[in-house]
Amino acid sequence: MMGTGTTGHGPNGPWDARDGRDTTGRLLRAATGSGARLIAEAATLVQGWAVLADPIAGAVYSAPAAAAADGVHAAAAPHDHPYSVQLPAAGAVLVLAPAPATPAEHTGHVAATTAALLEVRGQRAAELRGEQMRLHTTLLRLLLAGHADAVVDALGGGAYTHVTVYRLTGEDTPAAHQVLWRAVRPTLTPHADACTLLGRLDGELVVAEVHRGSDDGRILRLVSRVCERHGLLAGMAGPLPLAEMSTAYCDAAAARHSATPAHRIVPADAIGAPRLAPLLPAAPYARWAAAVLRPLDPAQQHLLLVWLRTGSKPSAAEALGLSAGTVRARIREAARLLDADLEDATVRAHLLLALRAPAPADSDAAADSDSESAADAASGSGSGSGSGSGSDEAALRNAGEARLEALPGGILDTGAVRAWAGGLVDGLEPRLRIALTCWLRHHARTAPAATELHVHRTTLTTWLHQCADHLAQNLADATVRAEIHLALGITRCGRDAPADLPRRGGRTYRRA
C-alpha cells in the first residue's frame, strides 16, 4: 500500500525548510483541485497511504482505495495503529501511515498542512451549503407537488424513474442534517446513477434518493447510523415510481409512528402487510375486499390506510400534510360510503385487511387451489362451516352484500389461521387477556378501558407492559394491535368481558 512518488529528499536524508516549502506548494496545488487529490498527494508525500475517515460515512477519501478499511479502523482505534498519524480535519479524522523511512518531521508537516487545507475546503463548502440546502428543499417540494419531470430536468435529465423516501424526527434533527449532508456528499451531477436530496420540511429531515429502480442500500446504512448517533426515529418508503412521491412521503411518516428506540428506522412495507393476510384463502378474500372497497376511490383508500397505520386522526393528518379537521371529515365521508361504523375495533381490523388484500385478478389463478383448501378446512371444522361457505361465496358475487362487519364465512376457520392466532396470543393469563381485549376495543386508550375494567390506570398500564413482554409485540404499532384484536377473537372461548375479570379485593380491583 505504498505510494510511488518522491518527497524531494533522500529516504534517510535531513529534512529542511526548503522541503517544507516544496511540500506545502504541492499540497496547495492539489487542494485547488479536489479533496480526493489532496489526500492522494498527502499519501504520495509520505510514501504510504492517507485516508479521511468520517464516523458516519466511513472513508470519505482514500489513497489508495485499498487503504480505506485500515484508515477507518485507525481513526476508531488509534492505539491499535501507533505507526499512523491522526488529526481532526473538517469534522472527520485525517489518518496518515508513512513509510518507515519517511522522517517524522516531514510526516508531521504533511499531516498538519493537509488538515489545515481540509479545514479551509470545509469552510468554503459550509459557505455554499446554505444555498445548496435551499435548492434541495425546493426540489423536494416540487417532487411532492407532482412536478417529477421538472425535477429530473434540474438533476441533469438522467433516466431517474424511482424514489426512496426517509422521514426523520428528533430533538437533534439540525445536527443530524449537517452530519448526514457531509456523509452523503450530495451532488446534482448529471447522468449519475442516483441523486440524493436532503431537506428540512416542517421540522422534519427528509431524505429522497432518486434512482433508476435499484437501491444499493448506501443511504439506508447512513440514515441508520445517523439515527443511532443522534437518537432520531425514521420511517422509510420505497422504491416507488417518481410520480408516487407523495404516496411514499405519507407512507414514510406512517412507518415512523412504529419506530422505537430499539428499532429506530422502520420500512413502510414492514407495517403495511399484516401477517394474517397471506394466510387467508386468496380468491374469496380478494373478492370480498374488492366488493367492500368499491365505493371508495384510490385517494380515499390511501387516506384510510394511513389512518389505520398511524392509529389516530392527528397522526394521519401530520403524515398526509392535511389539517386534522379535513382528515376527520374525509373519514366520516368514507364511513358513510362504506355504510360501516369505523369506530368499531373489529370493523377497523377488517378494513385494514381489505385495504391490503390482493387484487381479484391476482388471485383468480389460485382459485381452484383455494377452493380445495376451503373444502378441506370445511370438512375438518364441522358441518356448520361446510354448509355456510358455498352460500357465502355466492353472496359475495353481489357487491351490495359484502360488509366490513363480517369476513366471508370460513376464511378464518382454517388450520393455518388458527395456528397463527394461537401462536400469537395463547398463554395469556385471564386477567391479561380480558384487559388487553378491553383496551383494544377502546382503540388503545387507557383511561376509558381502565374505567370499564374498574381498575386503576397504573394497574392497567402495568398489565399492558406484561402483555407486550409475553407476546413479544410492539403494542404501539396500530397494525400489530389490529392483528392481536383479530387473534383474540379467533381464539376466544368465553366472553373475555370485564365482568369476568378475576378479583382479589383491594382498591385497584374494586367492583362497580
N, C-alpha and C positions, 0 to 999 in steps of 0.2 A: 504494500500500500504506500510505497514511497513515490514522491514526485520525481521528475526527471530534470527539472530546471536547476539553475545555479543561483547562489546567493551573492556572487560578486566577490567572494573571498575564499581562501582555501579552506578545506574541511577542518583543519586544525589551526589555521592562522588567526592572528589577532583581529578583533572587531573594533573599528574606529568610527569617528564621526562621519567620515565620507560614506562608509557603508550605511550608516543610519539615514543620511540624506538620500542615497540611491534607493534604499528600501522604502522610505516614505513616498518618494516620487512614483515608484512603481505601484504602490498601493493606492495613491491618489488617482492615478490614471485608470486603474481597474475600477475604483469606486464610481467614476463618472459613467461607467457602462451599466453595471447592474450589481446587485448583491451577490449573485452567483459568481460573477467574475472576480469580485473582491475576495471571496472565500477561496476560489481556485488559486489566485495569486498568492494569498497567505500560505496555502499548502505548498506551493512551489518554493516560496522563500524559506520555509523551514525544512524543506526536503522531506516532508512527511504528509500528514493529512490534516484537514481542517473541517469542522462541522459547526454550523449554527443550529443549536438544538432548542426547540420550544417545548415547554412542559405539556402543552396540549396537542400541538400539531406534530411533534416528533422532530425529525430533521428538516429544517427549513431549506438550508443549502448544505451540500456535502461535496467535498473534493478529496479523493474520488468518490463516486457514488457508493462503492462497496464499504466505505468507512461510516456510513450513516448510523448503523446499529451501534458500532463502537462509540461513536460520538454521543448518542443519546444516553447510552449506559454510563459513560464517563461523566456527563452532566448530572445524572441522577445519583451516582455513587462515586464522587471524586476520590475518596480514599482508596477505592479499588484500582485507580488509574494514576498512581503517583508520578508517572513519567509525562503526563499531559499537563497542559496549562489551561485553566478555566477562568474566564472573565465574564461578568454580566455585560450584555450588549443588547440594546433596543428591546428590552423585555424578554430576552432569551439568554442563552448561555453560549459563548464562543469557546470552543474546545480546539486546542492545537496539540498535535502529537508530533514533535520534531524528530528528525533523525538523530541518532546518538552523537554524531559528530558535529551537530549544529551548536554553536556557542549559546550558553544560557542568556547572555545579554542580547544577542540577536533575536532569540525566540521571544524574550520579554518585550523588545521593541516592536516586533511584528504583531504580537498579541495586543499590546496597548494601542498601537496605531489603528489596527483593524477594528478593534472595539470602538474607538472614537469615531471612525468613519461610519460604522454601522449605526451609531447613535445619531450622527448627522443625517444619514439617509432616513432613519426612523422619524426624526423631527420633521424633515421635509414631507415625508409621507403623511404625517399627522396633520400638517397644514392643509394638505389636499383631501384628507379623509372626510372632513365635514361635507364638502361639496359632493364627493363620491357617494356618501351615505344618503344624502338627499336625493341624488339621482336614483339610487337603488329603491328608496321608498316610493318615489314616483312611478317607477316601473312596476313595483308590486301593486300599487293602486290601479294602474292600468290593466294589469292582469285580472284583478278582482272585478274590474268593470267590464270585462269581456273583450278587451282590445288585444287579444293574443297576437294577431298579425302585426300590429304596430310595435309590440314589444320585441318580437322576433326580428323585425327590421332594425330596431335600435341595437339589438345584440349582434348585428352584422349579417343578418339574413341566413344564419345557419339553419340546418334542417332539424330544428327542435320540434318535437312532437308531444312530449310528456313533461309532467312536473311532479315533484315530490315536495310536500309542504310539511314544515315543522313549526309549531307554535309553542313558545317557551314563556313561562311566567315565574316570578320570584322577586324577592327583595333586591337581589344583586343583578338585576337584568342589565343596567347600563354597563357595569364592568364586564359582564358576560358578553355583551355586544362587542366591546373593544377587543376582548380576548379572542372571540370567535372570528372577528374580522381579520385579525392578524394571522390566525391559524389557517383560515380558508384561503387568504390572499385572493379575494375575488377579483376577477378581471372580466372585461367586456370584449375580450379578443375575438374577432370574427372567426368563424369556422372551427371553434373549439368543440370538443366532444360534449362538453357540459358547461353550463354557466350557473353560478350560484348568486342569488340575490338575497341580501340581508337588509332588514329594515325594522324600525320600531313603529308599530301601528297600535294606537290606543293603549300604550303602556306595555304591550307585549313585544317580544322579539320574534320576528317572523323570518324564517329561512325557506326560500323556494329554490330548489335545484331544478333547473330547466335542462332537459337532456333529450336524447334521441330514443327513448324507450327502455334503455338499460341503465340500472342504477348500480354502481360499483360498491356502494356502501361506505365510501370515504366520508361523506358528510354526516352520515348516521353515526359513525365512530367519533367524529369530532364533537357533534352535538351531545353524545352520551358523556364524553369526558367533561365538557363544559357544565352539563347538568350536575354531575357528581361534584365537581370542584366548587361550583357556586350555589349549590342547593336549589336548583331550579326543577320544575316539573314541566314535562313536554308531551305533546301529542304529535303523532306522525300520520300522514295520509298520503297514499300514492304508491307507485306511479299511476297517475291518471292523465288522460289527454289534456292538453293545454286549455282546450275550450271548457273543461270542467274544473278550472282553477277555483272557482267559488265553492264548488262542492267539496273539493279537497280541503279548502280553508276551513269550512264548517266542520268537516269530519275530524280534522286535526284538533280542533277545540273540544269536540265531543270526546275524543280519545283522552285528551289531557285530564278530563274530570275523573278518569280512572287511574291516573298516575298517583303513586305514593312514594315516600322516601325510600322504600325498599325496591320499587320499580319506577324509576324517575321518568322513563320515556316509554310510552305505550303506543303501539301501532293501531290505527283505526280498525284494521281487519281483525285484531285480537278481541275486540268487543262487539264487532258488528255481526258476527256469525255465531249465534248461540249453539252450544254443544248439542242441544236437543234436536235441532232442525235436521241434521244429517241422518238421524235415526228414524225419522218419520217416513212412512211409505210415500214415495215421491209423487205418484200420479194423483191420488185423492188430496194430498196436502197442497200440491200446486194448484189444482182446480179450485179448491176451497179458497185459497189465498187470492187467486185472480178474481173470483166472484165477489169476495168481500171488499176488495180494494177497487173494484170497477168504478165507483162513484168519484174517486179521487184522481186528480191529475198528478204528474210526477213531482211538481213543486210541493204540493200538499203532502205527498208521501214522504218526501225528504224532510220536511219540517217535522212531521210526526216521528220519523226515525231519529232525528237529532234530539227531540224532546225526550223520547224514551231512553236514548243512550245516556243523556246527561242527568236525567232523573228529576228535573224541575224546570218550570217555565222560565224563571230568571236566568238559569244557566243556558237554556236553549236560546234565549234572546241574545245573550252575550256571544254564543257561538255563531249565531246567524247574522249578527250585526243589526238586529231589529230591536224595537222597544218591547218591554215586557207586555204592555197592553196589546200591541199588534199580535204577538205570539198567542196571547190568551184568546183574542178574537178569532184568529185562524184555527186554533184548536177547537173552539166552540163550533165553528162552521164545519170542521171535519167531523165532529161528533154528530152534528145534525145530518150530514150526508151519509154517514155510516149507520145512523139510527142506533147508536150504541152509547152506553154510559162509560165514558173514558175515565171516570173517577173510580171505577171498579178495578181492583188489582188484577183479577183474573182476565178481564177484558184487555187491560194493557199488556199482560203477558202474551195473550193470544194475538194482539195486534203486532207485537214485536216479531212473533213467529211469522205472521202473514207478510210483513214487510221484508223479511229475509228469506222468503220461500223462493225456490227456483221457478223460472218461467214455465208455464204449462208445456211449451214446445220442447223444453229441455228434458221434461220427464216423460213425454209420450213414448220415447224409445224403450223406457223401462217399465211401461205399463203392464206388460204381461208378467214380468217377474214380480212386480208389486202385487198383482192380483194373486199370484201363487203364494206370496208371503202372507198376504192378508188372509187367504184361505187357511193356511197352516196355523196362523195365530188364532183365527176364529175357532178352529177345531180343537185347539188346546186350551181355550179360555172359556168354554161353555157354550151352551146353545143360545143364551141371550145375545152374546156378541155376534154369533154367526147369523142369527136371524135378522139382526138390525143393519149389518154392514151393507148388504145389497140395496136396501131401501134408502140408506143414507147417501150412497154414491149416486143413486138415481135422482135423489132430491138435489144433489149438487149440480146437476145439469141445468137446473133452473137457477139463474144467478140471484133471483129475488129471495130464495130460501136459504142462502148461506148467511150465517150470522157469526158475529165475533164472540157472542156469549158462549158458544159451544163449538168445539172442534168436530170434524167429521167422525162419526162413530167408528170405533175400533182402532184409530191410528195411534192412540196412546196405550192401547191394550195389546202390546206386543212384548215378547221376551226382552228385546233389546232396550225398549223404553223403560220397562220395569226394572231391569238390571241397572240402568243408568240412574234412575231415581233412587233406588235402594242404596247404590254405592255413594250417592251424594248426601243423603240425609239420615240413613239408618244409624242407629246408635245414639241418637239424641235423647237425653232424659226427657220424661214427660213435661216437666216444667219448662225446659228449654224449648221444646218443640211447640208448646202452646204459646209461649211468649214470642217466639220467632214468627209463628203464623199470624198472631195478632199484630205485631209490629209491621210485617209486610203488608197486611191488609190496610194499614194506615199509611202506606207509602213511605215507610222508614221514618215516620215522625214519632219521636219517643214520648212526648207529653201525652197525646191522646191515647196511645197504646198503654201507657202506664195507668192512666185513669180507668180504662176499660178492664185492665187486669187487676186493679186495686192493689198496686204495689208502688213503691217509691220509684221515682225516675232513676235514682242512683242504682237501685236494685236491678231494674230492667237493663240499664247500661252495662252493668257487670255481667248479667246473663247473656247479653248480645256479644260481649267480648268472648265469653266462653263458647258461644255458638260459632263464632268466627274461627276460634282456635280448633274446635272439634271438626268443623267442616273443611278447614284449611282453604277458606274462600275469603275474598275481599268484599265485605258487605257494603262498602262504599260504592261499588260498581253497580249501576242500575240494571245492567244486563244480567249480572250474577243474581241479583235479587229476584228478577223475573223468573229465572230458571229454578231457583230454590222454591219460589212460591208454587210453581207447577209441580215440582218434585214432591213437595209436602202434600199436595192434593192427590197425586198418583198413589202415594204410599199410605194415605190416611186410613186408619182402621176405626177410630172413634170420631168424635166431633172436633177434637182439638179446640174446644171452646174455653174462654176464660173461666166459665163456671166450673170447669173440670180441673182447674189448676190446683195441685196439691197444696194444702195449707198446713203450716206448722205453728200458727199463732204468732203473736207479736205485732208490732206496729206496721212493719213493712209487709205483712201478709194478711192484713185485716180484710174481713169480708165486707161486702157492700151493706 
